[in-house]
Amino acid sequence: MKILVTGAAGFIGFHLSKSLLAKGHQVVGIDNINDYYDVNLKYARLNELGIQRVDAEEFLKNATGSLYEANFQFVRMNLEDREALPKLFKEQEFDVVCNLAAQAGVRYSIENPEAYIDSNVVGYLNILECCRHNKIKHLLYASSSSVYGENKKVPFSTTDNVDYPISLYAATKKSNELMAHTYSHLYDVPTTGLRFFTVYGPWGRPDMAIYLFADAISNNKAIKVFNNGNMSRDFTYIDDIVNGIEILLENRPEKAEGKPAYRISNIGNGRPQSLGDFIKAIETSFGVEAQKEFLPMQAGDVPQTWADVSDIEKLGYKSTTGINEGVLQFVNWYKSYKKKK
């Protein structure tokens, strides 16, 4: 298949692109390479996908354009570009679209709301319009466990009410799901929303907790532990996330009994872990005990997440990577990556 992956230089988009290419698919990846975090990490991911960094830097001096390597084509582009994106869709004739590009981060959304509307709402609408007009067979798009807000019922199910987001980031992800339903209903665009649960692993973003903890430990600084450590997360290793996306990609939703081809799916571990256990796994991997600064809960954050993954398990999904193994894989990558910088 020919598959468009947006956010291909990002954490999940990079891993998905790499896996799809290994399976023989033709992948077109787009990303605007913004400076939300160190762009050198994004260049390094592109390098892993076959796009050499020196070429990427020269290429990125231009507003738009593309680079090729075997079955992978990389295009620098903003989702909000209402001229370039439709042109790309028309030229490439994609079979499937995986929209993973977004402005990420709960805490950043509190100080920079405009970035979330531009990318996660305006850009996402552009994706929907392109899928509508080019008869895309299946649109998969990143949602988030953040949509569950302060939900007290566990595990979190896709049938739960998610009408009360507590961050703008979560609100934009909920809006994506509503917009997808509209396009599935009005225009018969098959859509699958991907509610990711606390993804971690090699090549992760520097604003993620595990990366921040690793940086602090490496520099002999205290790690910041919010809500005084009284938190739990459904930590999900990146390989399990990619496996879940690929299973859903191969199992397109269909219209049935008057309902549109619309689906929301949790992709998580299904076994929440305490923040303390997660920190302990990081300490064990580094072979040191971290200094800790205990702080109150941050605005927009939640005390727990826990995914009900029973629906996707019926399709063959199973999370197989525990936190001790997953954290060790991240720490080994982190040490190697920092050594090369």
N, C-alpha and C positions, 0 to 999 in steps of 0.2 A: 504494500500500500504506500501511497504518498501521503505523508502526515506532516501537518504544520504544528510545530511546537513553539508557542510564544514563551518568552522568558527563558530562552535556551541557554543563556549565559548565567542564569540563576541556579540556585541550589537544586531544586527538584527538577527543573527543566533540563539542566545539564545531565543529571543521572538518567532521566527518562530518554533523552536523545541518545545517549550512549548505549542504553539497552536496546532501543528500537533499531539502531544501526547494526548492532551485533546480531539481531534477528533477521537482517536482510531488508528492512524497510528503507524506503527513500524518505529522508527527513529534511525539511526546510525549517531552520530555526531563526526566529527573529528576537531581537532584544535592542533596547535603546541605550544600553550600557550607561545608565545614569550613575551619579556619584553618591547615592544613598549610603553605600559603603565602598571600601577600597576597590577601585576598578581593576587593579592588578590581579585580584582573585578571579574576576570575571574573565580577564585575558587568559589566565592559567587554565580555567575550565575549557575555554575555546581551544586552547592548545591541546588539551587532552582529547578533544573531538577532531583533531587533525588540522585545525586552523592555526598556523604558526603565529606566534605573538608579534613578531616583527611586521608581518603582513597585516595583522589586525590593527596595529597601531597606525600604520600608514593609511589603511582603509578608513579608520575611524576619524580621520581628519575631515572626511566628507560627511555631509548630512545623511545621505542614504547611499545604498550600493549593496553589493553582495560579494561573498567569497565562496569558493567551491573546494571541496575535498571529498573525492569518491562519491558516496551516496548522500553526503551532507552538504547542504548549502546554507550559509549564514547570511542573514540580511539585517543590517542595522536600521531600525525603524521604530517610531512611536505608534502605539495602538491608536492614538487619537488622530493620526494622519488620514484624513478622509479622501485623499487623492491616491496616495501610495499604496495603502492597504487594499482597497478594492482592485487596484491594478494588479497587485501581486496575486490575489485570489483568481482573477480572470486568467492570468498567464499560466499559473501553476496547476490549476484543476486538482485541488486537494481531494482526497477521499475522506479524511478525518482531520479534525482540528482539536488540539489539546491546548487550551488557553491557560497557561500557568503564569503569564506575566501579570504582575500586580504591584502596587505599592504595599509592601509588607510592614508588619510591626504594629502592635497595639499601642505601645507607648509613644512612638513617633507620631501617631495620628492625632494625639492630643495637642501637639504643638504645630503640626503641619497639615491641617485638614484639606487644604486645596489639592495637595498631591494625590490624595486618595480619591477625590471626586474625578480629577482629570484621568487618572489611569484606570481605576476600578469601576467607574461608572461610564464616563464618556468613551474611554477606550474600549470597554467591554461592549457597549452598544454598537460600536463600529464593527466589532467581531461578529456580533449577532446579525447585523445587516449584511455583512459579507457572506455569512453562512446561509442566510435566507436567499440571497440572490444568486448563489452559486451551487445550490442544491447539495450542500455538504451532507454526507451520509450520517455523520455523528459528531456532535460537539461535546467534548468533555471540558470542564472548567473548574478551576480551583475555588472552592469555598473554604470554610474553616470551622474548627470546633468552637471558635470564638462566638459563633452565632448562638450558642446555647446559653450565653450570658451566665447569670447566677442560678441556673437551673439546679434545683435541689434533688430531683429524682435521678437516680443512677441505676444502671448505666444510661448514658445519653442516647436516645433513640431518634431516628429521623422522623418519627411520628410526634415527637414532643413539640409543644408550642415554643417558637423562637421569635416571638414578636417584641422582645424587650432587650435589645442589645445594649451593652454598657460601654462600648467604644465606637468611634466612627468607623474604624477598620471593620468591626463586626457588622455594623450597619450596611457598609458597602457590600459585604459578602452576602448578607441576607437579600439585598437589592438584586444582586446577580442571580440568585435563585428565583426570585419573583419575575425578573425579566426573561429568564430562560423559560419559565412556564408559559409566559405570554407568547413567546415565539414558537414554542412547541405546539401550543393550542391554535394560534392563528395561522402559522405558516408551515406546520408539520416538520419543524426542525427537531430531530431526535437529540435530546440533551441529557447529560449526566453531570450532576454537581458532585464535587469531591470534597467532603468535609474531612480535612486532614487533622490529625491529632499529634501535636508536639513532635514534629519530625526532627531527627538529629542524625548525624553521621558525617563521614569524610566530605570535605568540600562545603561544609555548612557555612551559613552567614556569620560574620563577626558580631552581629547584634544578638545572636542566639545565646541562651544561658550557658550551654556547654562550652561555647567558644570563649565567652566572657570569663567563666570559671577557669578555663585552661590558661588564658592570658594572665589572670591574677596569680594563679599558682606559679606559673613560669617566671613571673616578675616579683615573687615573694611579697605579694600584696594580699589583703583580705578580700575574700569573695563576699558579695552582697547577697544576703539571704533574706528575702522578703516574707512578710507575714510571720516573722520569727520562725520560719521553717515549717509552719503548719500548712503545707500544701502538698498536693499529689497530682501527678500528671500521667496521662496515658502515653508514655514515651514510646515513639514508633520509629524504628530504624529505617533509614532511607531505602534499603533494598526491599523491605516489606511494602513500603509506600509505592514504589515503582511496580512491584508485582501486582498490587491492587489496581493501579491505574490500567495496566495492560490487560488484566482480566476483564475489567469493565469495558475497555476499548473493544475487546473481542465479543462482548455480549451487549449489543446495542439494545436500548429499550424500544419496545414496539407499542403502537396504539392498541388499546384493548377496552372494550365495553364503554366506548364513548370518551375514554380518557386519553390525553395526548401521550406521545412518546417522550415522557419526562420522568427523570429519576434523580433522587438524591441518595448518596451513599456515604456512610462513615468509612474511613480507612484509618484504622488504629491498631493498637496492640491488643486491646480488649482486656488488659490486665494492668490497672493503674499501679504506680509505684510512688512511694513517698519521696519528696524532694531530698530528704536525708539519705535515703538509699541511693539516689542518683549521685549525690555529692560523694558518698562513700565509694561508689564505683570509680569516680574520677580520681579520688585520692589514691585508691589502690592501683590504678593504672599509672599514675605518676610516681607512686611509691613514697608519698609524703602526706602529712595531715595539713589540710588547708586552714589558714587563718579565716575567721568568719566574723562578719559584721551583720548583726541581726537588725532588721529594719521592718517598719510596718508595711502593710499591703500597699501596693502602688495603685493609683487610679486606673480603672479600666481592666485590672487583672481579676482573676477568679481563683478561689481556693482549690478547686479540683476539676479534673476532666476525666471522663471514663467513656469509652466508645462501646456501644452495642454494635458488634460486627456480624451479627447472625445472618443478615441478608446477604452480605458479600461472601460469607463463608459457604452459603448455598451454591455459589458459583465456583467454588474451589479455592477461595482465598484462605490462607492461614499465616498469621504472623509467627515467624520462627526465630527471631533474634532477640535474646534477652538483653537487659541493660549492661550486664557485666561484659558480655561479648561485644555489644555495639559500642559501648563507651571506649573499650580498649582499641577497637578499630579506629574510632575518631582520634584518640590521643596519639596513636601511632602515625596517623596521617598528619595531625597537627604538628608534631615534632619534625617530621620530614619536610613539610611545607615551610615551616619557619626557618629551617636550616638552609633552604634553597634561596630564601629572600635576601 
